[in-house]
Amino acid sequence: MKITLYPAPVLRQRARPVDFKKTSFRDLKSLTDRMTAVMIKADGVGIAAPQIGVSLRIFILAPAAIGGDDPVVFINPRNMRISGVKIEDREGFLSLPGLWHHVVRK
């Protein structure tokens, strides 16, 4: 499994939500295991399913990104605003190799 590079159409469209009635735990586990392996091989700190060509709302954060021991899997995530928190860092995107940008999140 390879990283899908920009401007692939799957990276430019809204990913589909995971339908838990139609998707087995085994299939989700297999997909997230493959995503994790690709992320680790690419030395990334996060990866989304569209970055491996799968249009589903799933992303994974590596332990290094959150100071933990195991990757954290997010399925059908929603944005939440936390007031008073400011995070500032350099960020990259595995689907745009070599491109880094200074990002401030409030």
Buried (B, 14 or more C-beta within 10 A) or exposed (E): EEBBEEEBEBBEEEBEEBEEEEEEEEEBEEBBEBBBEBBBEBEBBBBBBBBBBBEBBBBBBBEEEEEEEEBEBBBEEEEEEEEEEEEEEEEBBBBBEEEEEEEEEE
